[in-house]
Amino acid sequence: MRGEVTTIDEAAGTGVIAGDDGIAYAFDASSIRSAPPLLVGQRVDFVAADGFATEIIALAAAPAVQAANASAASGGAHGSFDLGRVIQRTFASIRQNWMVFLVASIILVGIPSAIQTFGQLNGGGLYGADDFRLSNILIGLVGWVLWIIGTYMLQGMVVKVTVNGFNGKAMGLGPAFEAGVRLFLPLLGLGIVAGLGMILGFILLIVPGLILAVIWSASTGAVVIEGRGVFESLQRSRDLTRGYRWPIFGLVVIYAVVSIVIGMLVGGIGAATGGSFLNGPTNLFAGMATTVISNILTGVIGGAGAAALYYELRSVKEGVGPDQLAAVFD
């Protein structure tokens, strides 16, 4: 959420922020995460919780001279990177936009995943089925192609909707789909280039692949919000992540664990309803349902997490919200 500081009581260490949503939020000094003190008239980013402003970051000081001095004193930083704040914003965005994300993910990822799984399990041979038929391979291939298209469209939609929400701008399903269509090719190109680079890195003793995954973790935001090209976005991500790569690595590990847990939980449900983790008979509908649920959850959480990370890096490194700087690239 964005807003402007309207009153400050320095003696009491409290104040009020007028949110961009028209609501006044009280705060106290313990909720300020920026190094410089807040000033009346200052633009801030914060997390709204029951009428109070928490996790407050100063975006720009009210007097230009004081802003320049504060930036110089802090070495160009505008607050500290907060891993917990990124996670909080990730799931807050999912909660606030759940209907848009649910409908979009079912259409773009859920249905293609079901088609792909149907082709694999209904005699496609990938799970040991005896009835091997060419038609099932074709069905699985069509589902896979649709899933690839849907995955990158969903990624663009989720990032766009999430960052807009952070800036107090709601985005409906129609505009979100339009953004997904527009961003598909750039994100596909980014996925191919970054994917090949990380695969090569993982082949070279794994560590280089992990390093590249961290360095390029903000590249999706650069494509979606700033409209940059593939290689320019990779370089932009390299600049944004510099100085924060260890906490970002921790964040990547957390999201990876969440993805694994989701897969295990959904797989366990599938096994309990007739599926199988390894070889053996697999219930067709259980397999389709578990694959769809797993792909939807990981796609939405991954997209919202990438948006929250990008937003955090822009805020703490540049002190300006994505909506203000992205206008240059519109």
N, C-alpha and C positions, 0 to 999 in steps of 0.2 A: 504494500500500500504506500502511496505517496501523500504528502501533505506539507503544511507550512506551520512553523512555530509561531503561535500568536501571543502567548504570555509565558514569562519565566519568573519564578520566585527563587532567586539565588539563595536566600537565607534558608528557605525550606527545602531547596533542591527539587522543586516540582515545577510543572508547567502544563501547557495545553497545546496540542497540535490540531489544527483544522485539516481533517482528512479530505482528499479529493472527492470522497464520496459524500461530502456535506456533513459529516459527523465530527464532533469535537472529541478528541481522545486525550485524557489526562496521562501524564507520565511523571516518573521520578528519575533522579540522576543515575540510579543503579541500572536503568534500562538503556543508557546511552553507550553505544559501542564505538563511536568515533573518538579520535584523539583530541581534536580541538573542542572547546566548549560550544554549546548551542547558542544561537543568537535569535532574537525576535526577527521574524521575516525570513528565516532560513528555510530552505527546502530540505526535506528529510525523507528517508525511506524507513518504514517501520512495519512491524507485524502487529495487527490489531487483535486484541484478545479481551472480550467482555468489556468494551468501552475504554480500555487502557492501551497505550502504545508501548510496545516492547521491542527489543532488538533494533534500536534507533541508530541510523547511520546518516550523518550530515552529507548532503549532496553538494551544496555550495553555500558558503557563508554569505550573509546579507550584504555587508560592505565588501566591495571587490578587493580592497587593500588587505583586509583581514583574511579573506579567503586565500589570497596569494601567500601571505605570511604563514598561514596554517599549513598550506600545502608544502611550502619550503621546509618548515620545521619538521614535518612528518615524512620528508623524503619523497613526496609525491603520492603517498598513500592516503586514503580517506577512510580509515578504519582497518580492523583486522579481519582476516578470513575466518569465518565461523562455520565449521563443518556441520554443527548441529542446526544452524540456521538454514543451511542448504537443504538438509533432510526435512526440516519443518516446512519449508516453502514447497518442497516437492509434493508432500502429501496434502498440504493445505490447498494447493492448486487442483489436485485430483478431486478433493472433496468439493471444491467450489464449482468445478466444471464437469462433474461426473456424468451428467446426461449427454453433453456433447461428446465426451471421450467414449462413453459406452456405445452410443449409436455409431460413431465413426469407426471405432475399433471392431465392432461386430461386422460392419459392411466391408471394411478394408482388409482386416486381418482374420476375423473369425470365419467368415464364409470361405475365403480361399484356403484357410487351414483345414476346414472340414472337407473340402473337395480334394485336397492333396492327401489327407489321411484316408479318405474313402478309396482313392486309387491305390494306396499302398496296402491297406488292410483287406480290401475286398478282392483277394486273389492277385494282388500285385507282386507277390513274391518277396517283398522286403521283410516280412515277418514270418517267413517259413510257410506260407500258404501253398497248398498243392496245386490249386487251380490257377495256373499262370496264364494270364491273358494280356495280349497287346493293348486292348482297349483300356485296361486298368492303368497301364503305364502311361498312356496318353492322358487319361484323366488326372493322374498324379502330376504329370508334367504341366498341364494347364493350371492346376491348383498352385503349383510351385511358382509359376510365372506371375499369376495373380497375387500371390502372397508377397513376392518381391516388390511388385508395384505398390501394393497396399501398405507394406511396411514403411517404405520411404515417404509415401503420402501421409501416413499417420504420424510419422516422426515430424514432418514439417508442420502439420496441423497442431500437434500437441505443444511443440515449442512455441509456435506463434500465439496460440491461445493462452499458454501459461505466462509468457512474458507480457502480453497485453493485460492479463489479469493482475500481474504485479504492478502495472502502471495504472490500475484502476479502470481499465477499459474492457468491458465485457465483449465477447466475440461469439456470435451465433453459429449454428451449424453450417448455414449456407456460405458465409464468408470464410469459415474455416476450411470447407471443402475446396473453395476456390484457391485458397492459399496452398493447400496440399497439392492440387494439380499443378500450380505454377512452380512449386518448389521441387517437384518430383525429379526432374532431370538433373538439376544442380546437386541434390542430395544423393542421387544415384551415382553421379560422377565422384562425389566426395567419398561415398562408401567404397567404391571400387579402388580408388587410389589409396585411401587410408587402410583399407582391408589388405591390399597387396603388401603395403609397407609393413603392417603389423605381422602378417603371416611370415614374411621374410625375417622379421625380427624374432619371432617365436622359434623359427627354425635355427636361428643363431643363438642357441642356448637360452631361449625364453626371455631373459632379462631385457634385451633391446626391444622386444615387442611390448613389454610392460611399460617401458619408458616412453615409447611412441604413443601408446594408448593414453598415458597421462598428458603428454605434451599436446596431443591433438584433441583432448576431451572437450574443448570449447569451440571446436571448428563448426559444429552444427549450428550453434547460435550465430556465428559470424555469417554463415550462408543465409539463414532464415531471417535474421533481424537486420543485418547490415547489407545484405544483397551482394556479398563478395563472391568471387570465383573460387574454384576448388583450391588451387595452390595458394592463393592469397588468403583464404580462410585458414588453411593449415598454418601459415606464417602468423596470422593474427592470433590463433590459438596459442602458438608458441610464445608470443609476447605476453598474452594475458595470463598464462599459467606460470610464467617465470616468477620465482620467489615463493610460490605456493604449491609446489609439486608434491611434497610429502603429504600434506593434508589431503590433496586431491587423490593421491594414491590410496590413502585410507578410505576416501569416499568411494573410489572405484571398487575396492575390496568389499565394502559394505553392500554396494549394489549387486556385486557378483554373488555374494552370500545370499542376499534376498532372492535373487533369481534362482539360485540352486534350491533354496528352501521352497519357493513356489513350485518348482518342478517336482520336488519330492512329495509335497503335500498333494498336488494334483495327481501325480502318478500313483500315490497311495490310494486316493479315491478311486482311480481307474482300476487298480488291482483289486480293490475290495468289491467292485461292481462287475468284475469279469475280465479285466485287463491283465496284462502281465508285464513285469519290468524287463525280463529277459526273453528267452525263447519260450515258446509254448502257445497255446491257444489264446487269442486276443478277441475280446468282444468288440465288434465293429463300432457300435454306437458309443461304448465307453471310451474307446480309443479316440474317436472323433471329438467327443466332448472334452476330454482331458487335454488334448492338444490345443483345441480352440481356447479354452480357459487360460492355459499356460501362456500361449502366444499373446493373448489380449493383455493380460496382467503385466508381462515383461515389456511389451511394447509401450504401454501407457506410462508405467513407472520409469522406464528408461528415457522416454522423451521428456517427461516432466522433470526428471533429475538433471538431464542435460541443460534444460532451460534454466533451472534454479542455479546450477553451477555457473553458467554463463552470466546470469544476472548478478550473482554475488561477486564475480571477478570484475565486472564492469563497475560495480558500485564501490568496491574497496580500492581498486587501482586507479579509477578515473573520476570517481565522485559524481558521475553524471549517469542518469538513467538511460537504458537502451532506447527509449522512445525519443529522447532528445538528440542523440547522436545518429540514430538510424535515418533521420530525415535527410542527411547528406546523401544517402545512397538510394533514396526513393526514385 
